[in-house]
């Protein structure tokens, strides 16, 4: 029976792809790719030749209905993003919602997701946590930070290297500079870094260096 597969891809180290993911990528009729160049590199590394369809934040709203039509017509489709699990701060939610509304089978494979190793590496409580993804860049940012100031669970954020210091400074303003936190950078890659300390210490550390790579910030909850 035709279905939609959501396939996690490595967040850095290509060895983190699962055997099951490789098998399914070989078997499906086509692959939805956030960036066909990035996915093409992975497929070439795996020795897989497969038709790809671009599927990203700029076209997903218009594409989900026609893609669901293809699955209903008998095609089996896999969806991947540039790194990690589709739907986690990446495209995926809309097509899953559309397929489920039509009774189409959706299967999500377990696999790489950046926030899990960052959370465990932080040394902060992992029994209860909230995933915030990317904070609003402008509108709604202050409102969200004010709301999170009293959050008692460990908080997880994604951030770009260009906004890291601004975000850490905002955390100091709303959470207090003595709040414990951790920044994980380049997870699973050659220059992986997990820096732990108070928010003030993290600001000092990252102010003195050039910041590169994908980032996950983990912040202790309020007392």
C-alpha positions in Angstrom: 0.0 0.0 0.0 1.3 3.4 -1.0 2.3 5.6 2.0 4.4 8.6 3.1 7.6 8.0 4.9 9.4 10.6 7.0 13.1 9.8 7.0 15.6 11.4 9.4 18.9 12.2 7.8 22.3 12.8 9.6 22.8 16.1 11.3 26.5 16.0 10.5 28.2 12.6 10.5 26.9 10.6 7.5 27.4 7.4 9.4 24.3 8.2 11.5 21.9 7.2 8.7 20.1 4.0 9.7 20.0 0.8 7.7 16.2 1.0 7.5 16.4 4.5 6.2 18.8 3.4 3.4 16.5 0.5 2.4 13.4 2.7 2.2 15.1 5.4 0.3 16.1 2.7 -2.2 12.5 1.4 -2.4 10.3 4.5 -2.7 9.1 6.0 -6.0 10.4 9.5 -5.3 11.9 11.6 -2.5 10.7 15.0 -1.3 13.8 17.1 -0.5 14.2 20.4 1.3 17.2 21.1 -0.8 17.9 18.7 -3.7 21.6 19.6 -3.7 22.0 18.6 -0.1 20.0 15.4 -0.5 21.7 14.6 -3.8 25.1 14.6 -2.0 23.7 12.2 0.7 22.1 9.9 -2.0 25.4 9.9 -4.0 27.3 8.9 -0.8 24.8 6.1 -0.2 24.9 4.9 -3.9 21.2 5.7 -4.4 19.7 7.1 -7.6 16.2 8.4 -7.1 13.9 11.0 -8.5 13.7 14.0 -6.2 11.0 16.7 -5.9 11.9 20.0 -4.1 9.7 20.5 -1.1 10.5 23.4 1.2 9.0 26.3 3.2 8.4 28.4 0.1 6.3 25.8 -1.9 4.9 23.4 0.7 1.6 25.2 1.2 0.8 24.9 -2.6 2.3 21.4 -3.1 0.7 19.2 -0.3 -2.6 18.5 -2.1 -1.0 17.4 -5.4 1.6 15.3 -3.5 -1.2 13.6 -1.5 -2.9 12.9 -4.8 0.2 11.1 -6.1 0.2 8.9 -3.0 -3.5 8.1 -3.4 -2.8 7.2 -7.0 -0.3 4.6 -5.8 3.1 6.3 -5.4 5.2 5.7 -2.2 7.0 8.9 -1.3 9.8 9.6 1.2 10.3 13.0 2.7 13.7 14.2 4.0 15.0 17.6 5.1 18.6 18.9 4.9 19.4 17.4 8.4 17.5 15.7 11.2 13.8 14.7 11.3 11.2 16.3 9.0 8.7 18.4 10.9 11.1 19.4 13.7 11.7 23.1 12.8 11.6 22.0 9.2 8.9 21.2 6.6 6.8 18.2 7.2 3.8 19.2 9.3 1.6 20.3 6.4 2.0 17.2 4.3 1.5 14.9 7.3 -1.7 16.7 8.2 -3.0 16.5 4.6 -2.2 12.8 4.3 -3.8 11.9 7.7 -6.9 13.8 6.8 -7.2 11.6 3.7 -6.5 8.4 5.5 -3.1 7.9 3.9 -0.6 5.9 6.0 2.2 8.0 7.4 5.3 6.3 8.8 8.0 8.3 10.6 11.4 6.5 11.1 13.4 7.1 14.3 16.7 8.8 13.8 18.8 11.9 14.1 17.4 15.0 15.8 19.8 17.7 17.0 18.1 18.6 20.3 18.3 15.1 21.9 22.2 14.9 22.1 22.3 18.6 23.0 19.9 18.0 25.9 21.7 15.0 27.2 25.1 16.7 26.8 24.0 19.8 28.7 23.9 18.0 32.1 20.6 19.7 32.8 17.5 17.8 33.9 16.1 15.8 30.9 13.1 14.1 32.6 10.9 17.1 31.8 11.7 19.6 29.1 10.0 21.9 26.5 11.2 22.3 22.9 10.9 25.9 21.7 12.7 25.6 18.4 13.5 29.0 16.9 12.3 32.1 18.8 10.5 34.7 16.8 13.1 37.1 15.3 11.1 40.2 15.9 7.3 40.2 16.4 6.3 38.2 19.5 9.9 37.6 20.7 9.6 39.7 24.0 6.2 38.2 24.7 7.5 34.7 24.3 10.6 35.4 26.5 8.4 36.9 29.3 6.2 33.8 29.2 9.3 31.5 29.4 10.9 33.3 32.3 8.7 31.3 34.7 9.0 28.0 32.9 10.3 25.3 35.3 11.2 22.7 32.8 14.5 22.6 30.9 14.1 24.6 27.7 15.6 23.8 24.3 16.1 26.4 21.5 17.5 26.3 18.0 19.5 29.3 16.8 21.7 30.5 14.0 25.3 31.5 14.6 24.5 35.1 13.6 21.9 35.5 16.4 23.5 33.5 19.2 24.9 36.4 21.2 21.7 38.4 20.8 19.7 35.4 22.0 22.0 34.7 24.9 21.8 38.4 25.9 18.0 38.3 25.7 18.1 35.2 28.0 20.2 37.1 30.5 17.7 39.9 30.5 14.6 37.8 31.0 16.0 34.7 32.8 18.9 36.2 34.7 22.6 36.0 33.8 23.2 33.4 36.5 20.9 30.8 34.9 22.7 27.6 33.9 22.7 26.8 30.2 24.6 25.0 27.5 25.3 25.7 23.8 26.0 22.7 21.5 27.6 23.5 18.1 28.3 21.3 15.1 26.9 18.2 16.7 28.3 14.9 15.4 30.8 16.8 13.3 34.6 17.0 13.5 34.6 20.3 15.5 31.7 19.5 17.8 31.5 21.8 20.9 29.4 21.6 24.0 29.9 24.6 26.2 28.2 24.7 29.6 28.0 27.5 32.3 25.9 30.4 33.3 24.4 32.6 30.6 27.0 35.3 31.5 29.8 32.8 31.1 28.5 31.7 27.7 28.2 35.3 26.5 31.8 35.8 27.5 33.0 32.6 25.8 31.2 33.2 22.5 32.0 36.9 22.3 35.7 36.0 22.0 35.4 33.7 19.0 34.0 33.3 15.5 30.7 31.4 15.7 30.0 28.8 13.0 27.7 25.9 12.5 24.2 24.9 13.6 23.4 25.6 17.3 21.2 24.2 20.0 20.8 26.1 23.3 19.6 24.3 26.4 18.6 26.5 29.4 17.7 25.4 32.9 14.2 26.0 34.0 13.3 28.5 36.7 13.6 27.4 40.3 
